[in-house]
Amino acid sequence: MWLKRICTVIFLLGSVSEAKIYLWPLGIKVRAERNQDQNLEARWSDIPSLAAGLRIENWLFNLETSQYKNSSSDGNVEIKTTYSDTILGVGYSLFQGEIWDIFGTAGVGTFHQKVKTTIGGISTSNSSSDESLFSVGAEFIFDFNEYFAVSAGCRFN
C-alpha cells in the first residue's frame, strides 16, 4: 500500500451558534509521490478540493473530495494518470488558543486511479476499482471571525 502525505491549505466559511458549519470552496492540496526514478514529486490538485464540515465543541467532522492529474512523455511513450479520492474525517481539538485550534484527525474513504498509456499511437487504459483509504494527521484552524477562517493541515494516507 502506498503511503502518501497530503497537505492542504483551505479557506473556511460559515458559522451557526454553538456548532459551526464549514465550507471549503478553495482547497489547495499537494501530494508527495515517488516517480519512476523513485524520487519524490509534488502533485497539486487540479481543481480546488471541495469539502464541508461541522464543528461541535472540540469535535470536527468533514467530508472532502479531490482530483489529481499527471502526464509524462519521453516522445515515444505518453502516460496520463488521474487520481481521485473522497474522505470522511473526524478530528478532535488537542490544543486551543483564543482564536485557533490544532486538531488530531483520522479518516476513511475511497480512491480511484486511472492510467492511460500511449505507445506509438496505440493507447491502453487501466482503471482500479474503488480502493479503501485510511488517513491520520493534524489540522490547524485559525478563526478570523465568526464567518471566516483559514485552515492548514497535513495527513498520511
C-alpha positions in Angstrom: 0.0 0.0 0.0 1.3 3.5 -0.9 1.9 5.9 1.9 1.2 9.4 0.8 1.4 12.7 2.5 -1.2 15.2 1.7 -1.0 18.8 2.8 -3.9 21.3 2.5 -4.5 25.0 2.8 -8.2 25.7 2.8 -10.4 28.6 3.5 -13.5 28.0 5.6 -16.8 29.9 5.6 -19.8 29.7 7.8 -21.0 29.6 11.4 -24.1 28.6 13.2 -24.4 29.4 17.0 -22.8 26.7 19.1 -22.0 24.5 16.1 -20.0 25.8 13.2 -20.6 24.8 9.6 -17.5 25.0 7.5 -17.5 25.1 3.7 -14.2 24.6 1.9 -14.6 26.1 -1.6 -10.9 26.9 -2.1 -9.0 23.9 -1.0 -5.4 23.6 -2.4 -3.9 20.2 -1.9 -0.5 18.7 -2.7 0.5 15.0 -2.7 4.1 13.7 -2.4 4.6 10.7 -4.6 7.5 8.7 -6.0 8.1 8.9 -9.7 9.5 6.1 -11.9 13.0 7.0 -10.7 11.9 6.7 -7.1 12.3 10.5 -6.5 9.7 12.4 -4.5 7.5 14.7 -6.7 4.8 17.1 -5.6 1.5 16.6 -7.3 -1.0 19.5 -7.0 -4.8 19.0 -7.1 -6.2 20.1 -10.5 -9.3 21.7 -9.2 -9.9 23.1 -5.7 -10.8 20.3 -3.4 -14.3 20.6 -2.2 -15.3 19.9 1.3 -17.9 20.6 4.0 -17.5 20.2 7.8 -19.3 20.5 11.0 -17.7 21.5 14.3 -19.4 20.8 17.6 -17.4 22.0 20.6 -14.0 20.1 20.4 -15.0 17.8 17.5 -14.7 18.4 13.8 -16.4 16.2 11.2 -15.8 16.7 7.5 -16.3 15.2 4.0 -13.9 16.1 1.2 -13.2 15.2 -2.4 -10.2 16.0 -4.7 -8.7 15.0 -8.0 -5.2 15.0 -9.4 -4.0 14.6 -13.0 -0.5 13.9 -14.2 1.0 13.4 -17.7 4.5 12.4 -18.7 6.1 11.7 -22.1 9.5 10.9 -23.4 8.5 11.3 -27.1 7.7 7.6 -27.7 5.6 6.8 -24.6 3.0 9.0 -23.0 1.5 8.2 -19.6 -1.6 10.0 -18.2 -2.8 9.3 -14.7 -5.9 10.5 -12.9 -6.3 10.0 -9.1 -9.4 11.0 -7.2 -10.4 10.5 -3.6 -13.2 11.0 -1.2 -12.6 11.1 2.6 -14.9 11.2 5.6 -12.9 12.6 8.5 -13.2 13.3 12.2 -10.9 15.5 14.3 -10.5 16.4 18.0 -9.1 19.7 19.2 -5.8 18.8 21.0 -4.6 22.4 21.6 -6.8 25.5 21.8 -6.0 29.2 21.7 -8.5 32.1 21.8 -9.0 32.1 18.1 -7.1 29.0 16.9 -7.2 25.2 17.3 -5.0 22.3 16.4 -6.9 19.1 15.7 -5.7 15.5 15.6 -7.5 13.9 12.6 -8.4 10.5 11.2 -10.5 9.5 8.2 -11.7 6.7 6.0 -12.7 6.9 2.3 -12.1 5.6 -1.1 -9.7 6.4 -4.0 -9.7 5.5 -7.7 -6.9 5.7 -10.2 -6.9 5.6 -14.0 -3.8 5.2 -16.2 -3.7 5.7 -19.9 -0.6 4.6 -21.8 0.1 5.5 -25.4 3.0 3.9 -27.3 3.4 4.6 -31.0 -0.1 5.9 -31.3 -1.8 2.9 -29.7 -3.5 3.5 -26.3 -4.5 1.3 -23.5 -6.3 2.3 -20.3 -6.3 0.6 -16.9 -8.5 1.6 -14.0 -8.5 0.5 -10.4 -11.7 -0.4 -8.6 -12.6 1.8 -5.7 -10.0 1.1 -3.0 -10.1 1.8 0.7 -8.3 4.8 2.1 -7.3 5.5 5.7 -5.7 8.6 7.0 -4.2 10.2 10.1 -2.9 13.8 10.5 -3.2 17.2 12.1 -5.1 20.3 11.1 -4.7 23.9 12.3 -7.7 26.2 12.1 -7.5 30.0 12.6 -10.8 31.7 13.1 -10.6 35.3 11.9 -14.2 36.0 13.0 -17.5 34.2 13.2 -17.8 33.8 9.4 -14.2 33.3 8.1 -11.4 31.0 9.0 -8.2 29.6 7.4 -7.0 26.0 7.8 -3.8 24.2 7.0 -3.2 20.5 7.6 -1.1 17.5 6.8 -2.2 13.9 6.7 -0.8 10.5 5.8 -2.9 8.1 3.7 
